[in-house]
Amino acid sequence: MFFKTLSGRFLLLSFLFVMVAEVLLFVPSVSNFRLGYLQDRLELAQLASLALLATPDDMVAPELADELLKNAEVLNIVLRRDAVRELVLAMPLSKPISETFDLRDPGFFGPIRDSIVCAFGKPGNVIRIIGQPVKDAGIQIEIVMNEAPVKAAMLEYGRNVFILSLVISLITGALLFLSLQALIARPMNKVISSMMQFRNNPEDANNVIKPGASISELREAETALQDMQLQLIASLRQKERLASLGGAVSKVSHDLRNILTTTQILADRLEMSDDPKVQKMAPKLLNSLSRGINLCERTLTFGKADEPEPVINAVNLKTIVDDVIENDALRETQKVQLISTVTHDVQISADPEQMFRVLTNLVRNARQAIEGTGKLGVVSISADLRDGGVDIIVRDTGPGLPDKAREFLFKPFQGGARRGGTGLGLAIAAELVRGHGGILELIETSEAGTSFRIFLPEREK
């Protein structure tokens, strides 16, 4: 329906508001018309009285007197000159005078009230009008007249004003409607059309709106919509790349699992070696191969497959931390020292495999940041028990995170802290911690180093 649209409602409201304004002006306008009409009768009566006074002995024929009264539309005329109040012209009254109106000082609300009473009062009343003669032709002039001509003229004037007001309202509403169409409706329809086209094919950059509105508010809306569409296109493309990456990694995981399985079978034979170093290294090698096979079997790829639900149990944190440090120590780097202050009494509610991955990612990132400076550094892991869970702190003495890494922290392919990095390590770590109902957050970062906090809630018993 037309009046359910913005343009239709605006047109209707414009018409109503103009009509209200016209009505507010209508009553005073009709009241002024009535005052002017009565004032004209007084002036005509004054002219008739002056014509009479100009004759010898102030006498005229009865026929001329009746004609003068009819031309003035009055029944009698009383003129007061000096102190004498004189009935100049008169004809018999059919009814007594019902009301007297003094036009010398009418005020504002008095004429409005009188005009309303005249419009809705009984027809056929006889009224007296008192006024001031023009051109100082006397002190006071009074006329008696029938109210019917006044009422008829006033109603005709009101009808004409109403019709004119209606025409003005329609013209004003039409002009406002056309202005609304040109300034607001068409630009809004352009925005709506762009949104619908973008909805049907969000990957097509040609469907992105191009801001062109001349009105600042609409242009801001178009600019905001353009930014949102461009961000959504970038997000969709990124998700497509992640999905493609996930599919490729799934295929690689399948083949890599077979390779690692074969390698594990060969590594089992290393345990039978008599070399003490080989016997010491073989369990760690087998443990690493088992983790690699398990990782491939689960297809833990951030781009496609979801992380499995963690199997949460009460585990000793020191065992996991020592395992992380021992595996990282196999790199035999001399520039980074790993330190743990975690004690044996710290128990956490976690999936040990997933927590191993979380800490490994954080430690590896910290070690790579320190190695990138070419200086010696330290990575430390500590734990603090507190109400409701455990805080695990990973600190390093590296150079701190760059601005881009801090801006897109925990976002894959955006939060890489080093050149060539993907940012997947922190993204995966944050997702695994969230799966435990915990929080991974950056505590501080500066030239003196970086600290991350992992909070793991205590498991409800």
N, C-alpha and C positions, 0 to 999 in steps of 0.2 A: 504494500500500500504506500502511496506517495507520501502521506503525512507521517510515516514511520521512518522515513529517511531524514538525514540531517538537513538537507535543503528544504524539504517539505515542512518540517517543524520550524525551521528558521523563518520561512515565509509566513506560516500561520502566526507565530509569535510577533513578527514585524507588523502584520495586519492588526493584531489585537492591541499591541502597544500604541500604534498610531491612533486607533480608534479610542483608546482610553484617553490619550492626550487631547483628541478632538472633543471628547465628551467633557473633559475638565474645562475646556475653553468654550464649550457650547452654551452652558448655562449663563456665564457672565456675558457672552456675546448676545444672547437673546434678551437678557436684562438691559443691556445698553441699547439694543434696538427699541425696546419698549420705552425707555427714557427718551430716546430721540424722537420717537413717534409722538409721545405726549408733548414734548417741547415744541415740535412742529405745530401741533394743534394750538398751543398757547400763542405762538407767533402769528398764526393765521387769525386767531381770535383778536390779537392786538391790532392787526391790520384792519379787520372789520370794524373794531371800535374806533380806530383813528378815522376810517372813512365816514363813520357816523358823526363823529365830532367835527368833521370838516364841513358838514352841511349846515345851512342856516337854522338856528334854533335847535340843532341836534335832532332834527326830525327827518325821517325817511319813510317812504311808503312801506306798508306791511309786507308787500311782495318782495321788495328789495331787502328788508330785514331778514325775511325767511331765507332768501338766497345767500345772504352773507353768512348766516348760521350754518346752512347746509354745506357751503364751500369749506367752512372751518370744521365741519363735522362735530359741532357742539350744540347744546340746547340753550344755554344762556352764557352771557359774559358779564363779569363784574370787574370794573377797573377802579382802582384806588389811586387817586391823584391828590397830593397833599394829604389832608386829613379826612377827605370826603370819600366814602365808599359808595360807588354809583353802579346801579344795574344798567348796563349800556344796552344790551340786546337780550331778549328772552323769548322763549316759547313755552307753552304748557308742558309740565313734566308728567309722564304717564306713571312713574314710580317714584317713591321717595329715594333720596340719596343714600346709598348703602355704605360708602366709604370715601374718605378724603385722603389725597396723596399730596404731600408738600415736596416740590422739586427743587426748592431753594437750597436745601442741604440734605440730599438723599442718603449720604454715606455709602458704604460698600455692600454690606449684607442686606440692607433694607430693600433696595431695588431687586435683588435676587429673590428674596422672600416674596415680594409683591408680584414678580413675574410668574413664580410657581403657583401662587394663589390664583392669579388671573388665568393661567393655562388650565388648571384643574377645578376652578370654581364654577359656581352656577352661572349659566348664560343669562343675559338680559339685565344685568345690574346697571345702575346709574351711579356714576362716580363724580367726585369733585376733584379738580386739579388746581393747585395753587403754585404760581411761579413768579419769577421776576421779569418784568417787561424789559425788552431789549432797548438799547439806545436811550436809556434813562427816560422812557416815555411814561413813567409812572412809578409808584412805589410797589404796587402789587397787582397781579391780575389773577382772576379766578375764572375757571370755566367748569361747566357741568356738561357731561357727555355720556352717551351710552358706551358701555365697556365692550360690546360685541365687536365693533370694528377693530378695536385695539387687539382683542384676542385673535380675531381672524388674521390680521396682518402679522401678529407675532408668530402664530402657528405656521403661516406660509413661509415666513423668514426662517423659522427653525427647520422646516422640511427642506428648504433649499440648502441651508447650511449642512444638514445631515447628508444630503446627496453629494454635496461637494466634498465633505469629509470622507465619505465612502470612496469617492473617486480618487482623492488624494492618498487614502490608505492603500488602495489597490496599486496605484502607480508607484508609491513608495515601496510597497512590498515587492513589486516586480523588479524594481531597480536593485533593491537589496538582494533579491534572489539571484539576479544575474551577476551581481558583484560577488556573492558567495560562491556561485558556480565557478567564476573565473579565478578568484583568489584562494579558495579553500577546497571546494569539492573536487575540481579537476586535479590539483596536485595530490590530494588524498587518494583519488582513484588511481593515480599513477603509482603511488606507493603500494596500494592494495594489489594492483596488477603485477607489480614487480615481485611482491611477496608470493603471489600465487604461481607465477612463472618459476620463481626460485624453488618453491615447494615441489613443483612437478619435476624439476631437473636441477638439483642443487649443485651438481658437479660442473655445470656449464657456466663459465665466467661471464658469458654474454648476458646472463640473467641478473647480474649484479646491477642494482640501481645506480644511476648517475645523478647526483644532486644537481638540481637546476631550479629549485623554487626561489622566487623572489622574496617571499616572506621568511624572515629569519628563523622563526620557530619551526616552520615546515622544512626549511633547509637543514636545520639541526637534526630534525627527525630523519630526513633522508640520509644525512651523513652518518648518523648512528646506525641506521639500517644497513648502509653500505659496509661499515666496519664490521657489523655482526655477520653479514653474509660472507665477507672475505675471510673472517676468522673461522667460520663454519666450513668454508671450502678447504682452508688449510688443514683444519682438524680432520675432515673426511679423507683428504689425501694422505694425511699421516696415518690414519687408521688403516687405509688400504695398504700402505707400505708395511705397517706392522703385521697386518694379516698375511701379506705375501711373505714377509720375513718369517712369520710363524710357520707357514706351510713349508718353506724351505728348510727351516731348522728341524721340523718334524721328520723330514726325509733324511736329513743328515744324522739326526739322533738315532734313527733306525739302523743305518749302516754303521755308525760309530759304536752303537751298543754291541753289534756283532764283533767289531774289531777289538773292543775292550774285553769282551768275553773270552776271545781267543788269547789276548794278552794276559788275562788273569790266569788262564789254564797254564800258560808258560811260566808265569811268575810263581805259581804254586811250587814249582820245582826248585826255585831259589831257596826255599826253606830247608832243603836237604843239603845245601852247601855247607862245607866245613869252615868257610871264611867267616870270622867273627863279624866283620863289617857287613857282609852280605846278610848274615842272620839278624843283625840289628836293623838293617834297612828293609828287609823283606816284609815284615808285618806292616810297616807304614806304607810300602808300595801296594800291598794287597788291599789295605784299607782304602787308599786313594782310588784304586781301580774299582772297588766295590761302590764307592760313592759315585764315580763316573757312570758306572752301569746303571745304578739306581736313578741317577739324574736323567739318563737317556730313556729309561723305561717309563718314567713319569712324563716325559716330554715337557720338561719345565721350560717352556719358552714364553717370554713375556708378550710376544706379538700375537700369539694365537691361543695356545692352551692355557687354561686357568690353573692356578696353583692348587694342589690338593689340600683338603682340610688337614690342619696339623693334628698329629696324634699327641695330645698333651698328657704328660706324666710328670711326676715329681722327679727331677734329675739334679745331679750335682753340677753346679756351674763351673767349678774349678776344672772338672774333667773335660768339659767342652773347651774352656779357654786354653788349657794346656795342649789339647789336641790342635787347636788353631795355631798356637805359637810354634809347636813342633813342626807342623806342616809348612808354615811360612819360613821356618828356619832352614828348610831344605834348599832354599834358594841361595844359601851361603853368601848373603850380602853382608858386607862389613860396615856399611854406612848407617844402617838402621838397627837399633836395639829394641827388642820387644820385651816389655816388663809386665808382669801380672801381680797384683796385690790381692787377688781373690783368694779367700780362705776356704778350707774344706767344709765349713759349716753352712755355706750359702747354698740353699736349695731353691730352685726355680720351678715353676709350672710351665713346661715348654716341650716342644718337639725337638729332640736333640739334633736331628739332622738339619732341620730348618734354622735353628739357632746357630749351628756351626756355619751355615752359609751366610747368615747375617753378619756374624763377627768376622768371618773371612773377608767379606766384601769391604767392611769398614777398615780392617787392618790393611788389606791390599791397597785401598785408596790412599790411606795415610802413608804407607811405605812409598808408593809411587810419587806422592807429592814431595816427600823428603828427598828421594833420589833425584827428582827433577831439579833440585837446588844445587846438587853436587856437594852438599855439606852433610855432616853427621847429624843424626836425629834420633829421637826416642818415641816409641809408640807404647802407651801404657793402657792397661785394662784394669778397672777397679769396679767394685760393687758395694752398694750401700743398701741395707735393709731399712725399709720404712713401712708405715702403716699401709696395708693394702697391697704390697708388692715389693719389687726389687728394682733399684736403679742400677743400670750397668753403664759405666762411663768409659768411652774410648777417646783418649787424648793423644795428640801428636804435637811435635815441635816444628811442623812444616811451615810453609809460607802463608797459609791461610787460603780461603776460597776466593776466587775472583768474583767480580760483581755479577757476571752472567750466571755463574753456578749458583750463587745465592738467590738470584731472581727466579730461577727455574729449578730449585732444589727438589729432588725426589720426582722429577718429571723425566720420563725416558726420552732419549735422543735430544734433550735440550739442556740438561743439567750437568754435562761433562765438565770436569774441572781442569782437564789437561787436553792438549791438542790431540785429536784423534779419538778422544774418549766419547762414549755413547751416553753416559749417565745412567745406564741400566743397572749398575751395581747398587746405587742408593735407591733407585726405584723398586728393584726387587726386594731389597732389605726392608724398605718401608712397608711394602705389601705383606711380607711374611710376618713382620711385627704386628701389623693390624690384624692379621689372621689369628694372632694370639690374644687379641683384645688389648694390645699394648700401644705404645707410642714411640716413634723414633723421631727425634728432633735435634736441631742444631742448637747447642748451648751458646757457643761463642766462636768467633773466628777472627784472627788478626795476624799480623806479621809474627807474633810469638807462637802461633799454633792454632789448632782447631779442636773443638770438643763436641762429641755427639753423646746424647743420652738415650738409652733404651729403657723404657719402663715396662716391666712385665707384671701384670696384676697377679695377686695370689689366687690360686684355684680354689673355688668354693668346695668345701667338703660335704 
